[in-house]
Amino acid sequence: MTMKRIFTMLRTTTLRIVLLIGLLTFLITSQAGTVSAGTNVWKSNGPEGGVIYALAIDPTTPSTLYAGTWGGGVFKSTNGDGNWSAVNSGLTSTNVRALAINPTTPSTLYAGTSGGGVFKSTNGGGDWSAENSNLTSTNVYALAIDPTTPSTLYAGTYYGGVFMSTNGGEAWSAVNTGLTNLNVSALAIDPATPSTLYAGTDGGGVFTSTNGGAWSAVNTGLTSTTVYTLAIDPTPPSTLYAGTDGGVFMSTNGGAWSAVNSGLTSTNVRALAIDPTTPSRLYAGTRYGGVFKRTDGGNWSNSGLTSTTVYALAINPTTPSTLYAGTGGGGVFKSTDGGGAWGAVNSGLTSTDVRALAINPTTPSTLYAGTYYGGVFKSTNGGGAWSAVNTGLNNTDVQALAIDPTTPSTLYAGTDGGGVFTSTNGGAWREVNSGLTSTTVYALAIDPTPPSTLYAGTSGGAFKSTNGGENWSAFNSGLTNTSNDVYALAIDPTTPSTLYAGTSGGGVFKRMDGSGWSAVNSGLTSTTVYALAINPTTPGTLYAGTWGGGVFKSTDGGGAWGAVNTGLTSTTVSALAIDPTTPSTLYAGTSSGGVFKSTNGGEAWSAVISGLTSTDVSALAIDPVTPSTLYAGTWGGGVFTIQQIPAYHIIYFPLIEK
C-alpha cells in the first residue's frame, strides 16, 4: 500500500469522525434545547400573576379551580393552592372575561372571550373548540348555565345583547326583545325558577326575563345603571344584589332596589359572592379597594387586599370560609378564614401583561418588568424568579421603564395616568411630575451625557427634564395635532442633542441641537410608530416599527425610509432591539406573530418563536454582556427568555502529516 493511499484513507476516516461527532453534537444540543430552560427555546418564568377577570370552582371537586385571564387564556389548579398550568389548547382567543362550569358534568366548561366568542371544553380544559354558530357578537362578558337543564346556557355580550343556546353552545340565537341596552356585562339565573333570568348592562341598569327572551327593565331605585355583576341569594332567590359603579344595591322582589353601602368605602363594585351556607354573608370585590364583607345585613367592613382591584370572587361550596379573589394585575389570592387574611396563590400563573423591560447595564442578570396593573417586578437572576417592587408606586399600570446608565440603582417608570415615578434603590418609588401636564406616559429616554436629562413621550407630546424628573417642561414646537401621542423616543448615542420621536398618525419627528421638531417621513407609508431603534455604531441608521406597515429603515437619519419586511409575516411591530455587538442583527416584537430576527440589517427576517406561547410581544431587551440572551415581554404571558446557541457544532481533529 502506497503512502499516498494511506493518507487518503486517513483523511476519509477523519472526515467520517468529524461528521459523526458533528451529528452527535447536533443531537445532544437539540435535546438539550428542549430540556435546558431557554436554550434555543423560549421559556417564561413569570412574573407570576396577571389580570384575572373570571374564577370558577368545580362544584364536585372544589380543589379544582379555573382562572380566566386577560391575555393568558385559561389556567387550571387542581390542589386549591395554586400550582397553575395553562390549559389553552384550541383556545385561539386568550382574553377571557367569563367562565361557567356545567353543574352536573363539571368536566364541561365554557369560556367567554373578548373578540373570540364562546369556547367549550369537555375534558376539564384539556382542549377547547369555538362554539359560535349564529353568535353575531363575539365580545362575551358573561355566561350563565341553567342549573336544571345544563345544555341551556346564555351569553351576555357587548353590542349584541343576550344569546341563548339549548344544545350546549352548538348554536345560538339572540333573545333581545325589550332589551334596550345591548351592552350586557352580567347575567344571573334564578335557581328555583330557571326561566327567570336577569341581565346587568353598562348604562341601562338591570333587565329581567321570565321566559328566556322578552325583557323588561327593573330599575326602580337603582340610581347607578352601570352594572358590573349580579348575585342571587339561594334562599330566598327573590333577593338579588347588583354591583355597580355606585356601590351595591339590593332587591327583595326582583324589581325595586335600595342601596346597601354603609361602610363600603370603595363603591365601584366589580364582583359579588354569597356564602352558600350562610347567605346573609356577602362579599364584594371593588376597584382599588380590595374585598369588603357584610354579615346579617349589617355594615360593610374591609376584608383585605386594600388598594387592589378585585374583578372576580369564588367561594368553596363545601368549605365556604375558603374563598378566592381574582385581581387586576396581582393574580389570584386565597383566604381560608372568610377574608380575614389573604395570600397570593400564583405558582405557575404566568399571565402577566408586560409592557416594558429594562436591564441593569452593569449587572445584566438584574432586570425589571413594567406590567399592566401589576406595577414593576424585579429579577436578580436573569428572569428566573421575580418579585414585585411597588412601594410608593400608586399607579401600577406601567408602560415605560428607563435605567440611569451611570447609576443603575436609579430607575424611572412611566405610567398610564400617573405620570413618572423614580426609585433610587430599585424598589421604593416617589412621584416626579412637577410640570408634567400629561400623565399618560408611553416612552422614556435618558440622555447618556448627562443622565440627569430625561425625556418622556406622552399623550400630550414630549416633555424634558434636566434634573432627573424633578421638573418637566413641554417641548412640542413642530409637533402637529396628529402627533401628540408620542409612543417612542430614541436618542442618537453619539450626538445626544439629536432626538427622534415616533408618534400616532404623525410618523417620525426629529429634533436637532435644541431646534424644533420636524417630520422626517419620506417613504414612511405607515405613520403610527410604536418603536424606534438606532444603530449604536452607525447612528444615521435607524429603524421604525409601525402599526400595520412592519419595519422601516433609514440610513440617513430619517431623510428617507424604506420598508424592510421580507419574511416578516406580522406587520404590527411594537418593539425593536439591536444587538449592541453586532448591529446588523436586530429583533422585532410583533402584535400577533411573536419575535422575528434579522441578521442583515432588516433585509430578511425569520421567526424566533419556538416555545413562545404568547405571541403578542410588547417589549424586547438584549443582555448587553451576552447578546445571545434575549428577553421578550408579552401580553398575558409574562417575560420569556431565550439563549441562542448554534444548533450544532463541528469539532475537527486535524490530520498531522509527517
Order of alpha helices (4+ residues) and beta strands (2+ residues): alpha-beta-beta-beta-beta-beta-beta-beta-beta-beta-beta-beta-beta-beta-beta-beta-beta-beta-beta-beta-beta-beta-beta-beta-beta-beta-beta-beta-beta-beta-beta-beta-beta-beta-beta-beta-beta-beta-beta-beta-beta-beta-beta-beta-beta-beta-beta-beta-beta-beta-beta-beta-beta-beta-beta-beta-beta-beta
